[in-house]
Amino acid sequence: MAAAQKAIDSGIGIDWYGGEELDLFVVAEFEKIKNETSKYDVWTNNCKEKAGDLLTGARKSKRENKFK
């Protein structure tokens, strides 16, 4: 925990993906993928990958929505 906090405090390995302005896009993206039934895999289809996919989709939707 101490090492993780030190890394967070130093900014190493941290990706910041917006704030409250991204919330609606995250909710919308979750609605699209919530019923997905792909098999869990510790290396390529794990919770970290799914969270990353969710945020990537939300950021993409937000960018596309800006230009409409």
N, CA, C and O atoms as a Tripos MOL2 file, in Angstrom:
@<TRIPOS>MOLECULE
protein
  272   271    68     0     0
PROTEIN
NO_CHARGES

@<TRIPOS>ATOM
      1 N           0.8230   -1.1850    0.0000 N.3       1 MET1
      2 CA          0.0000    0.0000    0.0000 C.3       1 MET1
      3 C           0.8690    1.2510    0.0000 C.2       1 MET1
      4 O           0.5870    2.2110   -0.7170 O.2       1 MET1
      5 N           1.9030    1.2360    0.7910 N.am      2 ALA2
      6 CA          2.7800    2.4060    0.8770 C.3       2 ALA2
      7 C           3.4690    2.6700   -0.4680 C.2       2 ALA2
      8 O           3.5830    3.8170   -0.8980 O.2       2 ALA2
      9 N           3.9230    1.6020   -1.1210 N.am      3 ALA3
     10 CA          4.5760    1.7610   -2.4280 C.3       3 ALA3
     11 C           3.5880    2.2700   -3.4740 C.2       3 ALA3
     12 O           3.9320    3.1160   -4.3000 O.2       3 ALA3
     13 N           2.3710    1.7560   -3.4360 N.am      4 ALA4
     14 CA          1.3510    2.2200   -4.3880 C.3       4 ALA4
     15 C           1.0370    3.6910   -4.1470 C.2       4 ALA4
     16 O           0.9190    4.4590   -5.1020 O.2       4 ALA4
     17 N           0.9000    4.0930   -2.8950 N.am      5 GLN5
     18 CA          0.6170    5.4930   -2.5880 C.3       5 GLN5
     19 C           1.7660    6.3920   -3.0150 C.2       5 GLN5
     20 O           1.5440    7.4890   -3.5270 O.2       5 GLN5
     21 N           2.9890    5.9310   -2.8060 N.am      6 LYS6
     22 CA          4.1600    6.7140   -3.2250 C.3       6 LYS6
     23 C           4.1590    6.9050   -4.7490 C.2       6 LYS6
     24 O           4.4510    7.9960   -5.2380 O.2       6 LYS6
     25 N           3.8320    5.8450   -5.4970 N.am      7 ALA7
     26 CA          3.7540    5.9500   -6.9560 C.3       7 ALA7
     27 C           2.6440    6.9090   -7.3730 C.2       7 ALA7
     28 O           2.8310    7.7210   -8.2780 O.2       7 ALA7
     29 N           1.5030    6.8170   -6.7220 N.am      8 ILE8
     30 CA          0.3940    7.7280   -7.0340 C.3       8 ILE8
     31 C           0.8000    9.1700   -6.7660 C.2       8 ILE8
     32 O           0.5660   10.0530   -7.5910 O.2       8 ILE8
     33 N           1.4080    9.4030   -5.6130 N.am      9 ASP9
     34 CA          1.8250   10.7510   -5.2470 C.3       9 ASP9
     35 C           2.8590   11.3250   -6.2060 C.2       9 ASP9
     36 O           2.8830   12.5330   -6.4410 O.2       9 ASP9
     37 N           3.7170   10.4680   -6.7630 N.am     10 SER10
     38 CA          4.7500   10.9410   -7.6870 C.3      10 SER10
     39 C           4.2530   11.0440   -9.1230 C.2      10 SER10
     40 O           4.9300   11.6220   -9.9730 O.2      10 SER10
     41 N           3.0710   10.4860   -9.3990 N.am     11 GLY11
     42 CA          2.5150   10.5570  -10.7440 C.3      11 GLY11
     43 C           2.9700    9.4410  -11.6570 C.2      11 GLY11
     44 O           2.6050    9.4310  -12.8330 O.2      11 GLY11
     45 N           3.7480    8.5070  -11.1600 N.am     12 ILE12
     46 CA          4.2360    7.3970  -11.9770 C.3      12 ILE12
     47 C           3.1010    6.4090  -12.2290 C.2      12 ILE12
     48 O           2.4500    5.9490  -11.2900 O.2      12 ILE12
     49 N           2.8710    6.0890  -13.4840 N.am     13 GLY13
     50 CA          1.8960    5.0670  -13.8200 C.3      13 GLY13
     51 C           0.4550    5.4900  -13.6350 C.2      13 GLY13
     52 O          -0.4360    4.6450  -13.5510 O.2      13 GLY13
     53 N           0.2180    6.7790  -13.5710 N.am     14 ILE14
     54 CA         -1.1270    7.2610  -13.3260 C.3      14 ILE14
     55 C          -1.7070    7.8460  -14.6040 C.2      14 ILE14
     56 O          -1.0740    8.6620  -15.2740 O.2      14 ILE14
     57 N          -2.8980    7.4240  -14.9250 N.am     15 ASP15
     58 CA         -3.6580    8.0240  -16.0200 C.3      15 ASP15
     59 C          -4.8880    8.6640  -15.4050 C.2      15 ASP15
     60 O          -5.6390    8.0000  -14.6910 O.2      15 ASP15
     61 N          -5.1030    9.9290  -15.6680 N.am     16 TRP16
     62 CA         -6.2730   10.6160  -15.1390 C.3      16 TRP16
     63 C          -7.2810   10.7570  -16.2670 C.2      16 TRP16
     64 O          -6.9560   11.3020  -17.3220 O.2      16 TRP16
     65 N          -8.4840   10.2800  -16.0620 N.am     17 TYR17
     66 CA         -9.4940   10.2790  -17.1050 C.3      17 TYR17
     67 C         -10.6750   11.1570  -16.7360 C.2      17 TYR17
     68 O         -11.7800   10.6610  -16.5180 O.2      17 TYR17
     69 N         -10.4460   12.4490  -16.6660 N.am     18 GLY18
     70 CA        -11.5530   13.3720  -16.4690 C.3      18 GLY18
     71 C         -12.1230   13.3500  -15.0720 C.2      18 GLY18
     72 O         -11.4920   12.8870  -14.1220 O.2      18 GLY18
     73 N         -13.3130   13.8560  -14.9750 N.am     19 GLY19
     74 CA        -13.9850   13.9460  -13.6940 C.3      19 GLY19
     75 C         -15.4720   13.7880  -13.9040 C.2      19 GLY19
     76 O         -15.9210   12.9420  -14.6790 O.2      19 GLY19
     77 N         -16.2170   14.5970  -13.2180 N.am     20 GLU20
     78 CA        -17.6710   14.4850  -13.2790 C.3      20 GLU20
     79 C         -18.2250   14.6650  -14.6930 C.2      20 GLU20
     80 O         -19.2690   14.1050  -15.0280 O.2      20 GLU20
     81 N         -17.5380   15.4340  -15.5110 N.am     21 GLU21
     82 CA        -18.0300   15.6550  -16.8780 C.3      21 GLU21
     83 C         -18.0140   14.3760  -17.7140 C.2      21 GLU21
     84 O         -18.6560   14.3160  -18.7630 O.2      21 GLU21
     85 N         -17.3010   13.3740  -17.2660 N.am     22 LEU22
     86 CA        -17.2360   12.0970  -17.9810 C.3      22 LEU22
     87 C         -18.2930   11.1060  -17.4740 C.2      22 LEU22
     88 O         -18.5590   10.0980  -18.1290 O.2      22 LEU22
     89 N         -18.8880   11.3850  -16.3270 N.am     23 ASP23
     90 CA        -19.8130   10.4470  -15.6840 C.3      23 ASP23
     91 C         -20.9550    9.9870  -16.5910 C.2      23 ASP23
     92 O         -21.2230    8.7890  -16.6820 O.2      23 ASP23
     93 N         -21.6180   10.9050  -17.2500 N.am     24 LEU24
     94 CA        -22.7540   10.5250  -18.1060 C.3      24 LEU24
     95 C         -22.3210    9.6220  -19.2530 C.2      24 LEU24
     96 O         -23.0680    8.7360  -19.6690 O.2      24 LEU24
     97 N         -21.1320    9.8440  -19.7540 N.am     25 PHE25
     98 CA        -20.6210    9.0160  -20.8420 C.3      25 PHE25
     99 C         -20.2430    7.6220  -20.3380 C.2      25 PHE25
    100 O         -20.4160    6.6340  -21.0510 O.2      25 PHE25
    101 N         -19.7290    7.5440  -19.1140 N.am     26 VAL26
    102 CA        -19.4110    6.2400  -18.5130 C.3      26 VAL26
    103 C         -20.6990    5.4400  -18.3190 C.2      26 VAL26
    104 O         -20.7460    4.2480  -18.6220 O.2      26 VAL26
    105 N         -21.7370    6.0980  -17.8160 N.am     27 VAL27
    106 CA        -23.0170    5.4230  -17.6130 C.3      27 VAL27
    107 C         -23.5570    4.9080  -18.9470 C.2      27 VAL27
    108 O         -24.0060    3.7650  -19.0340 O.2      27 VAL27
    109 N         -23.5180    5.7410  -19.9780 N.am     28 ALA28
    110 CA        -24.0180    5.3380  -21.2940 C.3      28 ALA28
    111 C         -23.2130    4.1800  -21.8620 C.2      28 ALA28
    112 O         -23.7790    3.2500  -22.4360 O.2      28 ALA28
    113 N         -21.9010    4.2310  -21.7060 N.am     29 GLU29
    114 CA        -21.0420    3.1490  -22.2090 C.3      29 GLU29
    115 C         -21.3080    1.8670  -21.4380 C.2      29 GLU29
    116 O         -21.3420    0.7890  -22.0320 O.2      29 GLU29
    117 N         -21.4970    1.9620  -20.1270 N.am     30 PHE30
    118 CA        -21.8030    0.7830  -19.3260 C.3      30 PHE30
    119 C         -23.1040    0.1320  -19.7920 C.2      30 PHE30
    120 O         -23.1970   -1.0930  -19.8670 O.2      30 PHE30
    121 N         -24.0940    0.9430  -20.1020 N.am     31 GLU31
    122 CA        -25.3700    0.4020  -20.5830 C.3      31 GLU31
    123 C         -25.1790   -0.4090  -21.8620 C.2      31 GLU31
    124 O         -25.8860   -1.3910  -22.0880 O.2      31 GLU31
    125 N         -24.2250   -0.0010  -22.6980 N.am     32 LYS32
    126 CA        -23.9560   -0.7190  -23.9560 C.3      32 LYS32
    127 C         -23.3300   -2.0900  -23.7060 C.2      32 LYS32
    128 O         -23.6110   -3.0430  -24.4340 O.2      32 LYS32
    129 N         -22.4820   -2.1910  -22.6770 N.am     33 ILE33
    130 CA        -21.6880   -3.4140  -22.5080 C.3      33 ILE33
    131 C         -22.0860   -4.2540  -21.3010 C.2      33 ILE33
    132 O         -21.4890   -5.3070  -21.0780 O.2      33 ILE33
    133 N         -23.0670   -3.8300  -20.5160 N.am     34 LYS34
    134 CA        -23.3550   -4.5070  -19.2490 C.3      34 LYS34
    135 C         -23.8060   -5.9570  -19.3930 C.2      34 LYS34
    136 O         -23.6460   -6.7430  -18.4590 O.2      34 LYS34
    137 N         -24.3550   -6.3200  -20.5210 N.am     35 ASN35
    138 CA        -24.8280   -7.6930  -20.7010 C.3      35 ASN35
    139 C         -23.8470   -8.5730  -21.4740 C.2      35 ASN35
    140 O         -24.1860   -9.6870  -21.8750 O.2      35 ASN35
    141 N         -22.6490   -8.0750  -21.6760 N.am     36 GLU36
    142 CA        -21.6260   -8.8440  -22.3800 C.3      36 GLU36
    143 C         -21.3350  -10.1330  -21.6160 C.2      36 GLU36
    144 O         -21.2910  -10.1380  -20.3860 O.2      36 GLU36
    145 N         -21.1420  -11.2010  -22.3380 N.am     37 THR37
    146 CA        -20.9450  -12.4940  -21.6900 C.3      37 THR37
    147 C         -19.6230  -13.1640  -22.0570 C.2      37 THR37
    148 O         -19.4990  -14.3850  -21.9580 O.2      37 THR37
    149 N         -18.6400  -12.3800  -22.4770 N.am     38 SER38
    150 CA        -17.3530  -12.9820  -22.8210 C.3      38 SER38
    151 C         -16.7140  -13.5970  -21.5820 C.2      38 SER38
    152 O         -16.8900  -13.1110  -20.4640 O.2      38 SER38
    153 N         -15.9760  -14.6630  -21.8020 N.am     39 LYS39
    154 CA        -15.3710  -15.4320  -20.7060 C.3      39 LYS39
    155 C         -14.2470  -14.6430  -20.0400 C.2      39 LYS39
    156 O         -13.3990  -14.0620  -20.7160 O.2      39 LYS39
    157 N         -14.2510  -14.6290  -18.7180 N.am     40 TYR40
    158 CA        -13.2000  -13.9760  -17.9430 C.3      40 TYR40
    159 C         -11.8680  -14.6650  -18.1860 C.2      40 TYR40
    160 O         -11.7880  -15.8920  -18.2470 O.2      40 TYR40
    161 N         -10.8290  -13.8630  -18.3240 N.am     41 ASP41
    162 CA         -9.4720  -14.3740  -18.5060 C.3      41 ASP41
    163 C          -8.5380  -13.4620  -17.7150 C.2      41 ASP41
    164 O          -8.5480  -12.2480  -17.9160 O.2      41 ASP41
    165 N          -7.7550  -14.0150  -16.8440 N.am     42 VAL42
    166 CA         -6.9160  -13.2190  -15.9580 C.3      42 VAL42
    167 C          -5.9220  -12.3400  -16.7200 C.2      42 VAL42
    168 O          -5.5010  -11.3110  -16.1920 O.2      42 VAL42
    169 N          -5.5380  -12.7070  -17.9320 N.am     43 TRP43
    170 CA         -4.5310  -11.9480  -18.6750 C.3      43 TRP43
    171 C          -5.1280  -10.9470  -19.6480 C.2      43 TRP43
    172 O          -4.6120   -9.8360  -19.7710 O.2      43 TRP43
    173 N          -6.1980  -11.3060  -20.3420 N.am     44 THR44
    174 CA         -6.6790  -10.4310  -21.4190 C.3      44 THR44
    175 C          -8.1170   -9.9620  -21.2630 C.2      44 THR44
    176 O          -8.5370   -9.0590  -21.9860 O.2      44 THR44
    177 N          -8.8710  -10.5290  -20.3670 N.am     45 ASN45
    178 CA        -10.2660  -10.1390  -20.2080 C.3      45 ASN45
    179 C         -10.6010  -10.0760  -18.7150 C.2      45 ASN45
    180 O         -11.5000  -10.7640  -18.2330 O.2      45 ASN45
    181 N          -9.8540   -9.2370  -18.0020 N.am     46 ASN46
    182 CA        -10.0180   -9.1390  -16.5590 C.3      46 ASN46
    183 C         -10.6920   -7.8140  -16.1900 C.2      46 ASN46
    184 O         -11.0240   -7.0190  -17.0690 O.2      46 ASN46
    185 N         -10.8900   -7.5830  -14.9170 N.am     47 CYS47
    186 CA        -11.6060   -6.3830  -14.4840 C.3      47 CYS47
    187 C         -10.8700   -5.1020  -14.8590 C.2      47 CYS47
    188 O         -11.5060   -4.1000  -15.1870 O.2      47 CYS47
    189 N          -9.5410   -5.1200  -14.8160 N.am     48 LYS48
    190 CA         -8.7730   -3.9330  -15.2100 C.3      48 LYS48
    191 C          -8.9710   -3.6410  -16.6930 C.2      48 LYS48
    192 O          -9.1420   -2.4850  -17.0780 O.2      48 LYS48
    193 N          -8.9490   -4.6670  -17.5180 N.am     49 GLU49
    194 CA         -9.1690   -4.4820  -18.9550 C.3      49 GLU49
    195 C         -10.5740   -3.9430  -19.2170 C.2      49 GLU49
    196 O         -10.7580   -3.0440  -20.0390 O.2      49 GLU49
    197 N         -11.5600   -4.4940  -18.5170 N.am     50 LYS50
    198 CA        -12.9480   -4.0510  -18.7080 C.3      50 LYS50
    199 C         -13.1250   -2.5980  -18.2830 C.2      50 LYS50
    200 O         -13.8050   -1.8290  -18.9620 O.2      50 LYS50
    201 N         -12.5170   -2.2230  -17.1640 N.am     51 ALA51
    202 CA        -12.5940   -0.8320  -16.7140 C.3      51 ALA51
    203 C         -11.9240    0.0980  -17.7240 C.2      51 ALA51
    204 O         -12.4290    1.1840  -18.0090 O.2      51 ALA51
    205 N         -10.7870   -0.3350  -18.2590 N.am     52 GLY52
    206 CA        -10.1050    0.4560  -19.2880 C.3      52 GLY52
    207 C         -10.9470    0.6050  -20.5380 C.2      52 GLY52
    208 O         -11.0230    1.6890  -21.1160 O.2      52 GLY52
    209 N         -11.5810   -0.4810  -20.9570 N.am     53 ASP53
    210 CA        -12.4600   -0.4270  -22.1260 C.3      53 ASP53
    211 C         -13.6310    0.5210  -21.8930 C.2      53 ASP53
    212 O         -14.0260    1.2680  -22.7880 O.2      53 ASP53
    213 N         -14.1750    0.4800  -20.6960 N.am     54 LEU54
    214 CA        -15.2990    1.3470  -20.3430 C.3      54 LEU54
    215 C         -14.8850    2.8170  -20.4250 C.2      54 LEU54
    216 O         -15.6020    3.6370  -20.9990 O.2      54 LEU54
    217 N         -13.7330    3.1410  -19.8530 N.am     55 LEU55
    218 CA        -13.2580    4.5270  -19.8940 C.3      55 LEU55
    219 C         -12.8750    4.9710  -21.2960 C.2      55 LEU55
    220 O         -13.1320    6.1120  -21.6790 O.2      55 LEU55
    221 N         -12.2690    4.0860  -22.0550 N.am     56 THR56
    222 CA        -11.9140    4.4160  -23.4400 C.3      56 THR56
    223 C         -13.1620    4.7280  -24.2520 C.2      56 THR56
    224 O         -13.1950    5.7150  -24.9870 O.2      56 THR56
    225 N         -14.1840    3.8980  -24.1240 N.am     57 GLY57
    226 CA        -15.4390    4.1320  -24.8320 C.3      57 GLY57
    227 C         -16.1060    5.4220  -24.3960 C.2      57 GLY57
    228 O         -16.6470    6.1510  -25.2260 O.2      57 GLY57
    229 N         -16.0740    5.7120  -23.1030 N.am     58 ALA58
    230 CA        -16.6780    6.9400  -22.5810 C.3      58 ALA58
    231 C         -15.9450    8.1710  -23.1080 C.2      58 ALA58
    232 O         -16.5790    9.1410  -23.5230 O.2      58 ALA58
    233 N         -14.6140    8.1350  -23.0940 N.am     59 ARG59
    234 CA        -13.8460    9.2810  -23.6230 C.3      59 ARG59
    235 C         -14.1050    9.4700  -25.1060 C.2      59 ARG59
    236 O         -14.2230   10.6030  -25.5730 O.2      59 ARG59
    237 N         -14.1960    8.3720  -25.8570 N.am     60 LYS60
    238 CA        -14.4740    8.4620  -27.2860 C.3      60 LYS60
    239 C         -15.8590    9.0750  -27.5200 C.2      60 LYS60
    240 O         -16.0140    9.9430  -28.3790 O.2      60 LYS60
    241 N         -16.8490    8.6340  -26.7710 N.am     61 SER61
    242 CA        -18.1990    9.1860  -26.9090 C.3      61 SER61
    243 C         -18.2170   10.6680  -26.5730 C.2      61 SER61
    244 O         -18.8970   11.4530  -27.2340 O.2      61 SER61
    245 N         -17.4730   11.0460  -25.5500 N.am     62 LYS62
    246 CA        -17.4180   12.4580  -25.1620 C.3      62 LYS62
    247 C         -16.7990   13.2990  -26.2820 C.2      62 LYS62
    248 O         -17.3150   14.3680  -26.6100 O.2      62 LYS62
    249 N         -15.7070   12.8270  -26.8660 N.am     63 ARG63
    250 CA        -15.0690   13.5470  -27.9740 C.3      63 ARG63
    251 C         -16.0200   13.6760  -29.1630 C.2      63 ARG63
    252 O         -16.1490   14.7500  -29.7510 O.2      63 ARG63
    253 N         -16.6800   12.5810  -29.5060 N.am     64 GLU64
    254 CA        -17.6020   12.6010  -30.6410 C.3      64 GLU64
    255 C         -18.7900   13.5100  -30.3750 C.2      64 GLU64
    256 O         -19.2810   14.1720  -31.2890 O.2      64 GLU64
    257 N         -19.2490   13.5470  -29.1540 N.am     65 ASN65
    258 CA        -20.3840   14.3820  -28.7800 C.3      65 ASN65
    259 C         -20.0220   15.8660  -28.8570 C.2      65 ASN65
    260 O         -20.8890   16.6960  -29.1310 O.2      65 ASN65
    261 N         -18.7700   16.2060  -28.6240 N.am     66 LYS66
    262 CA        -18.2960   17.5930  -28.6910 C.3      66 LYS66
    263 C         -18.5110   18.1830  -30.0790 C.2      66 LYS66
    264 O         -18.8040   19.3710  -30.2160 O.2      66 LYS66
    265 N         -18.3650   17.3610  -31.0960 N.am     67 PHE67
    266 CA        -18.3680   17.8490  -32.4660 C.3      67 PHE67
    267 C         -19.7390   17.7760  -33.1200 C.2      67 PHE67
    268 O         -19.8580   18.0240  -34.3200 O.2      67 PHE67
    269 N         -20.7820   17.4410  -32.3560 N.am     68 LYS68
    270 CA        -22.1300   17.3590  -32.9190 C.3      68 LYS68
    271 C         -22.8530   18.6640  -32.7710 C.2      68 LYS68
    272 O         -24.0040   18.7830  -33.1900 O.2      68 LYS68
@<TRIPOS>BOND
     1     1     2 1
     2     2     3 1
     3     3     4 2
     4     3     5 am
     5     5     6 1
     6     6     7 1
     7     7     8 2
     8     7     9 am
     9     9    10 1
    10    10    11 1
    11    11    12 2
    12    11    13 am
    13    13    14 1
    14    14    15 1
    15    15    16 2
    16    15    17 am
    17    17    18 1
    18    18    19 1
    19    19    20 2
    20    19    21 am
    21    21    22 1
    22    22    23 1
    23    23    24 2
    24    23    25 am
    25    25    26 1
    26    26    27 1
    27    27    28 2
    28    27    29 am
    29    29    30 1
    30    30    31 1
    31    31    32 2
    32    31    33 am
    33    33    34 1
    34    34    35 1
    35    35    36 2
    36    35    37 am
    37    37    38 1
    38    38    39 1
    39    39    40 2
    40    39    41 am
    41    41    42 1
    42    42    43 1
    43    43    44 2
    44    43    45 am
    45    45    46 1
    46    46    47 1
    47    47    48 2
    48    47    49 am
    49    49    50 1
    50    50    51 1
    51    51    52 2
    52    51    53 am
    53    53    54 1
    54    54    55 1
    55    55    56 2
    56    55    57 am
    57    57    58 1
    58    58    59 1
    59    59    60 2
    60    59    61 am
    61    61    62 1
    62    62    63 1
    63    63    64 2
    64    63    65 am
    65    65    66 1
    66    66    67 1
    67    67    68 2
    68    67    69 am
    69    69    70 1
    70    70    71 1
    71    71    72 2
    72    71    73 am
    73    73    74 1
    74    74    75 1
    75    75    76 2
    76    75    77 am
    77    77    78 1
    78    78    79 1
    79    79    80 2
    80    79    81 am
    81    81    82 1
    82    82    83 1
    83    83    84 2
    84    83    85 am
    85    85    86 1
    86    86    87 1
    87    87    88 2
    88    87    89 am
    89    89    90 1
    90    90    91 1
    91    91    92 2
    92    91    93 am
    93    93    94 1
    94    94    95 1
    95    95    96 2
    96    95    97 am
    97    97    98 1
    98    98    99 1
    99    99   100 2
   100    99   101 am
   101   101   102 1
   102   102   103 1
   103   103   104 2
   104   103   105 am
   105   105   106 1
   106   106   107 1
   107   107   108 2
   108   107   109 am
   109   109   110 1
   110   110   111 1
   111   111   112 2
   112   111   113 am
   113   113   114 1
   114   114   115 1
   115   115   116 2
   116   115   117 am
   117   117   118 1
   118   118   119 1
   119   119   120 2
   120   119   121 am
   121   121   122 1
   122   122   123 1
   123   123   124 2
   124   123   125 am
   125   125   126 1
   126   126   127 1
   127   127   128 2
   128   127   129 am
   129   129   130 1
   130   130   131 1
   131   131   132 2
   132   131   133 am
   133   133   134 1
   134   134   135 1
   135   135   136 2
   136   135   137 am
   137   137   138 1
   138   138   139 1
   139   139   140 2
   140   139   141 am
   141   141   142 1
   142   142   143 1
   143   143   144 2
   144   143   145 am
   145   145   146 1
   146   146   147 1
   147   147   148 2
   148   147   149 am
   149   149   150 1
   150   150   151 1
   151   151   152 2
   152   151   153 am
   153   153   154 1
   154   154   155 1
   155   155   156 2
   156   155   157 am
   157   157   158 1
   158   158   159 1
   159   159   160 2
   160   159   161 am
   161   161   162 1
   162   162   163 1
   163   163   164 2
   164   163   165 am
   165   165   166 1
   166   166   167 1
   167   167   168 2
   168   167   169 am
   169   169   170 1
   170   170   171 1
   171   171   172 2
   172   171   173 am
   173   173   174 1
   174   174   175 1
   175   175   176 2
   176   175   177 am
   177   177   178 1
   178   178   179 1
   179   179   180 2
   180   179   181 am
   181   181   182 1
   182   182   183 1
   183   183   184 2
   184   183   185 am
   185   185   186 1
   186   186   187 1
   187   187   188 2
   188   187   189 am
   189   189   190 1
   190   190   191 1
   191   191   192 2
   192   191   193 am
   193   193   194 1
   194   194   195 1
   195   195   196 2
   196   195   197 am
   197   197   198 1
   198   198   199 1
   199   199   200 2
   200   199   201 am
   201   201   202 1
   202   202   203 1
   203   203   204 2
   204   203   205 am
   205   205   206 1
   206   206   207 1
   207   207   208 2
   208   207   209 am
   209   209   210 1
   210   210   211 1
   211   211   212 2
   212   211   213 am
   213   213   214 1
   214   214   215 1
   215   215   216 2
   216   215   217 am
   217   217   218 1
   218   218   219 1
   219   219   220 2
   220   219   221 am
   221   221   222 1
   222   222   223 1
   223   223   224 2
   224   223   225 am
   225   225   226 1
   226   226   227 1
   227   227   228 2
   228   227   229 am
   229   229   230 1
   230   230   231 1
   231   231   232 2
   232   231   233 am
   233   233   234 1
   234   234   235 1
   235   235   236 2
   236   235   237 am
   237   237   238 1
   238   238   239 1
   239   239   240 2
   240   239   241 am
   241   241   242 1
   242   242   243 1
   243   243   244 2
   244   243   245 am
   245   245   246 1
   246   246   247 1
   247   247   248 2
   248   247   249 am
   249   249   250 1
   250   250   251 1
   251   251   252 2
   252   251   253 am
   253   253   254 1
   254   254   255 1
   255   255   256 2
   256   255   257 am
   257   257   258 1
   258   258   259 1
   259   259   260 2
   260   259   261 am
   261   261   262 1
   262   262   263 1
   263   263   264 2
   264   263   265 am
   265   265   266 1
   266   266   267 1
   267   267   268 2
   268   267   269 am
   269   269   270 1
   270   270   271 1
   271   271   272 2
@<TRIPOS>SUBSTRUCTURE
     1 MET1         2 RESIDUE 1 A MET
     2 ALA2         6 RESIDUE 1 A ALA
     3 ALA3        10 RESIDUE 1 A ALA
     4 ALA4        14 RESIDUE 1 A ALA
     5 GLN5        18 RESIDUE 1 A GLN
     6 LYS6        22 RESIDUE 1 A LYS
     7 ALA7        26 RESIDUE 1 A ALA
     8 ILE8        30 RESIDUE 1 A ILE
     9 ASP9        34 RESIDUE 1 A ASP
    10 SER10       38 RESIDUE 1 A SER
    11 GLY11       42 RESIDUE 1 A GLY
    12 ILE12       46 RESIDUE 1 A ILE
    13 GLY13       50 RESIDUE 1 A GLY
    14 ILE14       54 RESIDUE 1 A ILE
    15 ASP15       58 RESIDUE 1 A ASP
    16 TRP16       62 RESIDUE 1 A TRP
    17 TYR17       66 RESIDUE 1 A TYR
    18 GLY18       70 RESIDUE 1 A GLY
    19 GLY19       74 RESIDUE 1 A GLY
    20 GLU20       78 RESIDUE 1 A GLU
    21 GLU21       82 RESIDUE 1 A GLU
    22 LEU22       86 RESIDUE 1 A LEU
    23 ASP23       90 RESIDUE 1 A ASP
    24 LEU24       94 RESIDUE 1 A LEU
    25 PHE25       98 RESIDUE 1 A PHE
    26 VAL26      102 RESIDUE 1 A VAL
    27 VAL27      106 RESIDUE 1 A VAL
    28 ALA28      110 RESIDUE 1 A ALA
    29 GLU29      114 RESIDUE 1 A GLU
    30 PHE30      118 RESIDUE 1 A PHE
    31 GLU31      122 RESIDUE 1 A GLU
    32 LYS32      126 RESIDUE 1 A LYS
    33 ILE33      130 RESIDUE 1 A ILE
    34 LYS34      134 RESIDUE 1 A LYS
    35 ASN35      138 RESIDUE 1 A ASN
    36 GLU36      142 RESIDUE 1 A GLU
    37 THR37      146 RESIDUE 1 A THR
    38 SER38      150 RESIDUE 1 A SER
    39 LYS39      154 RESIDUE 1 A LYS
    40 TYR40      158 RESIDUE 1 A TYR
    41 ASP41      162 RESIDUE 1 A ASP
    42 VAL42      166 RESIDUE 1 A VAL
    43 TRP43      170 RESIDUE 1 A TRP
    44 THR44      174 RESIDUE 1 A THR
    45 ASN45      178 RESIDUE 1 A ASN
    46 ASN46      182 RESIDUE 1 A ASN
    47 CYS47      186 RESIDUE 1 A CYS
    48 LYS48      190 RESIDUE 1 A LYS
    49 GLU49      194 RESIDUE 1 A GLU
    50 LYS50      198 RESIDUE 1 A LYS
    51 ALA51      202 RESIDUE 1 A ALA
    52 GLY52      206 RESIDUE 1 A GLY
    53 ASP53      210 RESIDUE 1 A ASP
    54 LEU54      214 RESIDUE 1 A LEU
    55 LEU55      218 RESIDUE 1 A LEU
    56 THR56      222 RESIDUE 1 A THR
    57 GLY57      226 RESIDUE 1 A GLY
    58 ALA58      230 RESIDUE 1 A ALA
    59 ARG59      234 RESIDUE 1 A ARG
    60 LYS60      238 RESIDUE 1 A LYS
    61 SER61      242 RESIDUE 1 A SER
    62 LYS62      246 RESIDUE 1 A LYS
    63 ARG63      250 RESIDUE 1 A ARG
    64 GLU64      254 RESIDUE 1 A GLU
    65 ASN65      258 RESIDUE 1 A ASN
    66 LYS66      262 RESIDUE 1 A LYS
    67 PHE67      266 RESIDUE 1 A PHE
    68 LYS68      270 RESIDUE 1 A LYS
